[in-house]
Amino acid sequence: MLRVGKLVATNGLQGKIIFEHTVAQADWLKKDMPIMVELIKGSLVPFFVHQVQRISATTYHIQIEDINALEDAKKMVGKAVYVEDNVIQKEASDSPLAWIGFSIVDTNKGGIGTIEDVIKMGPQWLAKLTINEQEVLIPLVDDWIKDLNIKNKFIRMALPEGLIEIYTQN
């Protein structure tokens, strides 16, 4: 499963929801497509999309199964949305926002940690991890990324010497 966005607001009284996605291309979401919604941290619940209306390159108005009233839609706001890897395989390789949950593996040090969030600062994407109970931001520099494995959800990187050591000292 790949995280593809978030349900950000309600729209109207019939339970429509505004879905903001992080996938580079906007035309991947289709009617009757299954999506997984993280209703509780670590628990994904499947829903089918009954109506889709593209609003912008990153926004859809959607109607999902069993959500037919404003009150029900409000409970969905703020929840992360996931889809099967194969649905957006090509698009995920182009969008660092789809890499949340991926492991970062350094070519020299091995496993570093799991990406908890991805932040864009100017033109640069940063992966947020926690190492030794400290927040760490690792630049997602193309030259440092040696392998992006969508299926196994890891990014092999050649990180500069000393970048991780400042966080791993006791």
Secondary structure, DSSP 4 states (H G I P E B T S, - for coil): -EEEEEEEEEETTTTEEEEEE--S-STT--TT-EEEEEEETTEEEEEEEEEEEE-SSSEEEEEETT--SHHHHHHHTT-EEEE-GGGSHHHHHH-GGGGTTPEEEETTTEEEEE--EEEEETTEEEEEEEETTEEEEEE--TTTEEEEETTTTEEEE-PPTTTTHHHH--
